[in-house]
Amino acid sequence: MSRATLRLLDKADKEILKLPRAVKGAIYDFQHKFRQDPESPGLRFKQLKGHPRLYSARVNLDYRALLLHAGGGDYILVAVKPRQEVYDNLDKFAYQINPVTGGIEFLDLLTIEETVVLTPPVSPLSPVPPVPPMSQASPVPSAPGEEIPARPEPLFAKFSAETLLSLGVAGPLLGLIAKITTEDELLGLTAYAPQLTGEVLLALYDGKTVDEVMDQVTAPVAVEETVDADDYQAALTRPATVVTTEDTALQEVLEEGDFGRWRVFLHPAQRKIVERAYSGPARVSGGPGTGKTIVALHRVKHLVERLGPGQGKDVLLTTFNKNLAADLRRRLFDLAGQEVVKRVDIVNIDKLASGLVSATQAGSGRQWIDDTKAVIEWQGLLDELGEHRWDPEFLHDEWSQVILGQGVATRAEYFRARRAGRGRAISRQDRAEIWKLIERYVMRLDDRRLWTFRQVAERAARLAIERARAVASYQAGQVSSVKLQHESGICYRHPYRHIVVDEAQDLSAAHWRMLRAMVPEGPDDLFIAGDTHQRIYANHISLGSLGINIRGRSSKLSLSYRTTHEILRTACRLVGEDEWDDLDDGNDDLTGYRSVLRGPEPVLTPYPTWAAELDGIVERVREWGGGSIAVCVPERQMVAEVENRLGRAGIMAASIGPDGPKLIEALVHVGTMHRFKGLEYQRMILAGVAEGLLPGRRVLAFEKDDPLRFRRESQRARSLLFVAATRARDSVVISWHGAKSRFLP
């Protein structure tokens, strides 16, 4: 008996997920047996004819595993196919070591050819024979006077085979690539092609030059050494060969779990962002599922390892949402282990601010309230004063974003404060009236012993800035600050040496002022990951105006690893064509944002009433039967209504609270769109996407009276819809009752 190592090749997991449940269970049993003894008679392990490295082994009566032999006892599971399909199509399996990346690539040419349905020329006169392979292509004869329709020009006709190969495109696909004439054909190929091939072709299709593709796509993944096309053992060690050897990892794939979590694989282009030395603050942006969080986590690991051994928490990893912070802790532990986690402070931004304020006894004896309760207090004040000109949400945002966000302390400072992104312009007289209302509001909170989280953030920013000034003054006046710190017992240093921020688009100006003061300015001080298309809170800021200069140190990710092309295309239409900021007084867009994964088109379903829509949710969940399923709705009271309706149908459902799903094992998770930030599911239902609910009636009321504010609030609603749709990995259903939302295509 001889033991073997069995690895799972990247992209094989996607195909395994599509297999029947019984087959997936058999695969899990098979891989255990194969590792113990590949020569076990029951596995019927044998080399395939004409393939020196490709073997098959029995999974069950009807399915066979295809295994690539890397040498010695190392094997790679590259596919699981029906038994007859394996033996009927031996000439359609190809594998190689990519000469550019040095990584192992496996190609199922039959599946790729069947997926890429080439568009035939259309003739009103007579059918035209199908186009033969390139090697057999010849002019098609025509009858006298008959007009032969021309095939559209292939998308990549101007690129030679040598050029494509130099960019890393897989050689066995060149013939098929030369025939592609439409985007759908291209996407069909990239769904099954090796990742670099797909990225190169998509970048060329988007209009990038060969030099740009070489620099931005190929160079980051190319290896410097000469690649031996036969050394598969060496290829296994290279980053471009994405494999896993863990039994538990394969089990998560087979059980349709969140396999994106276990694969903390860092694409070489992302690794370049992670390991780069920056002269100051740096930012990475990109749409949902492009790996921003993975990049942030690897950046934390890189910074800690570069610092070397130590006792304190020198690195801060923060985000806006409390349950996202808990998730980041778990993922960093899985990625880097306890020794790295011990060196990192992982906390959501409001808890960080609260801890700083609590340490000074400021605000002691007060109850801290969130934005929802703060707006209720504003409404109470306006009712008491009989004030109807300003609405409570507007005043709360003006106070939070402009006054607290910028640290405005006096009426005169407020008259000079920037109001970028705040909607309608207001006069000097308006500012005077607003200032009086804010003074009355703060007095009201003081009388009731209340303090908003926005006040806490502003107070924390002031404290952090005061400490930073003290540190700078102390260090400027001392020959050896380390010696004096030791002698005095006082720590005259910044709290952190590096700060990494995830979901940066949701932080307020006060948060950023606090963070800027908590780390010394210099190389690699701040690393920021975010996407303004996913901004679900009213925090519009300019990093440059807050002392955080990211110019020249920004990177953008464009390839989604989570969701399908079909879901992505619909989600991008939901975003609309408005301009979106880039956190620094510029514009951002989703140009080039794409996925090479394929799946069913999202389903849009109308219902006459909310009751009928609830019945439709039950039917859809029953139809799906299993996997991870979620239902999101635009308003809070709808959560309980969905949960109750599913419960009456005998379907276990659980709502999502501030700390995540209240019952993880429930078949269906239900929550408002705000609650789904950072979560992922196989299948999503976006319910109640109706006019008056998304955007809400409150937002619609601004359409005539305050067009700029209406546009800003509409963007937030679009962001919510965009975030919700892109939580789905495989399937999305969007439903409504009555009139559908204006955001829907």
PyMOL commands that set and color helices and strands:
alter all, ss='L'
color gray80, all
select helices_A, chain A and resi 12-17+21-36+41-43+83-88+90-92+109-115+134-136+161-166+171-177+183-190+195-205+210-221+232-236+247-254+259-262+268-275+292-307+322-336+338-341+349-358+371-385+392-404+411-416+428-447+453-476+481-488+504-506+509-517+532-534+544-546+565-575+610-624+636-648+673-676+697-700+702-705+707-725
alter helices_A, ss='H'
color red, helices_A
select strands_A, chain A and resi 5-9+46-47+54-58+63-71+74-82+93-97+104-108+243-244+282-286+315-319+344-348+367-369+450-452+498-501+526-530+554-557+559-560+580-581+587-588+594-595+603-607+629-633+653-657+660-661+668-672+681-686+728-737
alter strands_A, ss='S'
color yellow, strands_A
deselect
rebuild
show_as cartoon
